Amino acid sequence: MTQQNDFTKPSLNSGSFMKPVLVGAATALLVISFFVFGVDTPDPEWGSFWRIRPLIITPLAGAMGGAFYAFMDYQSSRGFNRTVAILLSLVVYFIGLWLGTVLGLAGTMWD
Protein backbone atom coordinates (compact mmCIF):
# COMPACT_ATOMS: atom_id res chain seq x y z
CA MET A 1 0.00 0.00 0.00
CA THR A 2 1.45 3.34 -1.05
CA GLN A 3 0.46 6.51 0.71
CA GLN A 4 0.24 9.49 -1.58
CA ASN A 5 0.07 13.03 -0.26
CA ASP A 6 -1.49 15.32 -2.78
CA PHE A 7 -1.21 18.76 -1.30
CA THR A 8 -2.28 21.55 -3.55
CA LYS A 9 -0.82 24.89 -2.75
CA PRO A 10 -2.18 27.97 -4.46
CA SER A 11 0.65 29.54 -6.39
CA LEU A 12 1.24 33.25 -6.56
CA ASN A 13 1.86 34.08 -10.18
CA SER A 14 4.54 36.77 -10.43
CA GLY A 15 2.70 38.43 -13.32
CA SER A 16 -0.40 38.82 -11.22
CA PHE A 17 1.70 40.37 -8.44
CA MET A 18 3.66 42.84 -10.58
CA LYS A 19 0.69 44.28 -12.45
CA PRO A 20 -0.94 45.99 -9.42
CA VAL A 21 2.47 47.11 -8.18
CA LEU A 22 3.26 48.80 -11.51
CA VAL A 23 -0.23 50.30 -11.81
CA GLY A 24 0.03 51.69 -8.26
CA ALA A 25 3.47 53.18 -8.93
CA ALA A 26 2.41 54.68 -12.28
CA THR A 27 -0.70 56.25 -10.74
CA ALA A 28 1.36 57.74 -7.92
CA LEU A 29 3.91 59.06 -10.44
CA LEU A 30 1.13 60.81 -12.36
CA VAL A 31 -0.25 62.35 -9.18
CA ILE A 32 3.09 63.67 -7.95
CA SER A 33 4.07 64.86 -11.45
CA PHE A 34 0.99 67.07 -11.45
CA PHE A 35 2.32 68.85 -8.34
CA VAL A 36 6.06 68.82 -9.10
CA PHE A 37 6.00 69.94 -12.70
CA GLY A 38 3.30 72.52 -12.01
CA VAL A 39 5.79 74.73 -10.15
CA ASP A 40 6.87 77.63 -12.34
CA THR A 41 9.36 79.36 -10.04
CA PRO A 42 10.68 77.11 -7.25
CA ASP A 43 12.10 78.61 -4.10
CA PRO A 44 15.90 78.98 -4.48
CA GLU A 45 16.53 77.50 -1.04
CA TRP A 46 15.03 74.16 -2.18
CA GLY A 47 18.10 73.41 -4.28
CA SER A 48 18.42 72.53 -7.92
CA PHE A 49 17.47 68.84 -7.58
CA TRP A 50 14.41 69.22 -5.37
CA ARG A 51 12.20 67.28 -7.82
CA ILE A 52 14.11 64.00 -7.43
CA ARG A 53 12.93 63.16 -3.91
CA PRO A 54 9.16 63.37 -4.56
CA LEU A 55 9.51 61.59 -7.91
CA ILE A 56 11.14 58.62 -6.15
CA ILE A 57 9.35 58.41 -2.80
CA THR A 58 5.77 58.82 -3.97
CA PRO A 59 5.86 56.08 -6.64
CA LEU A 60 7.46 53.78 -4.06
CA ALA A 61 4.52 54.44 -1.76
CA GLY A 62 2.15 53.75 -4.66
CA ALA A 63 3.98 50.50 -5.41
CA MET A 64 3.55 49.45 -1.78
CA GLY A 65 -0.17 50.16 -2.07
CA GLY A 66 -0.29 48.06 -5.23
CA ALA A 67 1.57 45.25 -3.45
CA PHE A 68 -1.00 45.39 -0.65
CA TYR A 69 -3.76 45.11 -3.25
CA ALA A 70 -2.04 42.06 -4.76
CA PHE A 71 -1.77 40.51 -1.30
CA MET A 72 -5.44 41.14 -0.56
CA ASP A 73 -6.38 39.73 -3.98
CA TYR A 74 -4.44 36.61 -3.07
CA GLN A 75 -6.22 36.44 0.28
CA SER A 76 -9.62 36.82 -1.39
CA SER A 77 -8.82 33.84 -3.59
CA ARG A 78 -8.24 31.86 -0.40
CA GLY A 79 -11.64 32.70 1.09
CA PHE A 80 -11.46 36.28 2.36
CA ASN A 81 -14.45 38.45 1.42
CA ARG A 82 -13.58 40.05 -1.95
CA THR A 83 -15.59 43.25 -1.38
CA VAL A 84 -13.89 43.89 1.95
CA ALA A 85 -10.50 43.12 0.39
CA ILE A 86 -10.99 45.65 -2.41
CA LEU A 87 -12.31 48.37 -0.09
CA LEU A 88 -9.49 47.82 2.38
CA SER A 89 -6.97 47.90 -0.46
CA LEU A 90 -8.33 51.20 -1.74
CA VAL A 91 -8.22 52.77 1.72
CA VAL A 92 -4.64 51.58 2.30
CA TYR A 93 -3.58 52.76 -1.17
CA PHE A 94 -4.98 56.28 -0.76
CA ILE A 95 -3.56 56.67 2.74
CA GLY A 96 -0.18 55.44 1.48
CA LEU A 97 -0.36 57.77 -1.51
CA TRP A 98 -1.13 60.71 0.76
CA LEU A 99 1.71 59.83 3.15
CA GLY A 100 4.13 59.31 0.25
CA THR A 101 3.19 62.68 -1.20
CA VAL A 102 3.69 64.40 2.14
CA LEU A 103 7.02 62.64 2.71
CA GLY A 104 8.20 63.40 -0.81
CA LEU A 105 7.28 67.07 -0.68
CA ALA A 106 8.42 67.66 2.92
CA GLY A 107 10.81 70.57 3.04
CA THR A 108 9.79 71.93 -0.35
CA MET A 109 6.14 72.43 -1.25
CA TRP A 110 4.79 70.89 1.97
CA ASP A 111 5.57 73.00 5.03
C-alpha positions as CSV (number, residue, x, y, z in Angstrom):
1,M,0.0,0.0,0.0
2,T,1.4,3.3,-1.0
3,Q,0.5,6.5,0.7
4,Q,0.2,9.5,-1.6
5,N,0.1,13.0,-0.3
6,D,-1.5,15.3,-2.8
7,F,-1.2,18.8,-1.3
8,T,-2.3,21.6,-3.6
9,K,-0.8,24.9,-2.7
10,P,-2.2,28.0,-4.5
11,S,0.7,29.5,-6.4
12,L,1.2,33.3,-6.6
13,N,1.9,34.1,-10.2
14,S,4.5,36.8,-10.4
15,G,2.7,38.4,-13.3
16,S,-0.4,38.8,-11.2
17,F,1.7,40.4,-8.4
18,M,3.7,42.8,-10.6
19,K,0.7,44.3,-12.5
20,P,-0.9,46.0,-9.4
21,V,2.5,47.1,-8.2
22,L,3.3,48.8,-11.5
23,V,-0.2,50.3,-11.8
24,G,0.0,51.7,-8.3
25,A,3.5,53.2,-8.9
26,A,2.4,54.7,-12.3
27,T,-0.7,56.3,-10.7
28,A,1.4,57.7,-7.9
29,L,3.9,59.1,-10.4
30,L,1.1,60.8,-12.4
31,V,-0.3,62.4,-9.2
32,I,3.1,63.7,-7.9
33,S,4.1,64.9,-11.4
34,F,1.0,67.1,-11.4
35,F,2.3,68.8,-8.3
36,V,6.1,68.8,-9.1
37,F,6.0,69.9,-12.7
38,G,3.3,72.5,-12.0
39,V,5.8,74.7,-10.1
40,D,6.9,77.6,-12.3
41,T,9.4,79.4,-10.0
42,P,10.7,77.1,-7.3
43,D,12.1,78.6,-4.1
44,P,15.9,79.0,-4.5
45,E,16.5,77.5,-1.0
46,W,15.0,74.2,-2.2
47,G,18.1,73.4,-4.3
48,S,18.4,72.5,-7.9
49,F,17.5,68.8,-7.6
50,W,14.4,69.2,-5.4
51,R,12.2,67.3,-7.8
52,I,14.1,64.0,-7.4
53,R,12.9,63.2,-3.9
54,P,9.2,63.4,-4.6
55,L,9.5,61.6,-7.9
56,I,11.1,58.6,-6.2
57,I,9.4,58.4,-2.8
58,T,5.8,58.8,-4.0
59,P,5.9,56.1,-6.6
60,L,7.5,53.8,-4.1
61,A,4.5,54.4,-1.8
62,G,2.1,53.7,-4.7
63,A,4.0,50.5,-5.4
64,M,3.6,49.5,-1.8
65,G,-0.2,50.2,-2.1
66,G,-0.3,48.1,-5.2
67,A,1.6,45.3,-3.5
68,F,-1.0,45.4,-0.7
69,Y,-3.8,45.1,-3.3
70,A,-2.0,42.1,-4.8
71,F,-1.8,40.5,-1.3
72,M,-5.4,41.1,-0.6
73,D,-6.4,39.7,-4.0
74,Y,-4.4,36.6,-3.1
75,Q,-6.2,36.4,0.3
76,S,-9.6,36.8,-1.4
77,S,-8.8,33.8,-3.6
78,R,-8.2,31.9,-0.4
79,G,-11.6,32.7,1.1
80,F,-11.5,36.3,2.4
81,N,-14.4,38.5,1.4
82,R,-13.6,40.1,-1.9
83,T,-15.6,43.2,-1.4
84,V,-13.9,43.9,1.9
85,A,-10.5,43.1,0.4
86,I,-11.0,45.7,-2.4
87,L,-12.3,48.4,-0.1
88,L,-9.5,47.8,2.4
89,S,-7.0,47.9,-0.5
90,L,-8.3,51.2,-1.7
91,V,-8.2,52.8,1.7
92,V,-4.6,51.6,2.3
93,Y,-3.6,52.8,-1.2
94,F,-5.0,56.3,-0.8
95,I,-3.6,56.7,2.7
96,G,-0.2,55.4,1.5
97,L,-0.4,57.8,-1.5
98,W,-1.1,60.7,0.8
99,L,1.7,59.8,3.2
100,G,4.1,59.3,0.2
101,T,3.2,62.7,-1.2
102,V,3.7,64.4,2.1
103,L,7.0,62.6,2.7
104,G,8.2,63.4,-0.8
105,L,7.3,67.1,-0.7
106,A,8.4,67.7,2.9
107,G,10.8,70.6,3.0
108,T,9.8,71.9,-0.3
109,M,6.1,72.4,-1.2
110,W,4.8,70.9,2.0
111,D,5.6,73.0,5.0
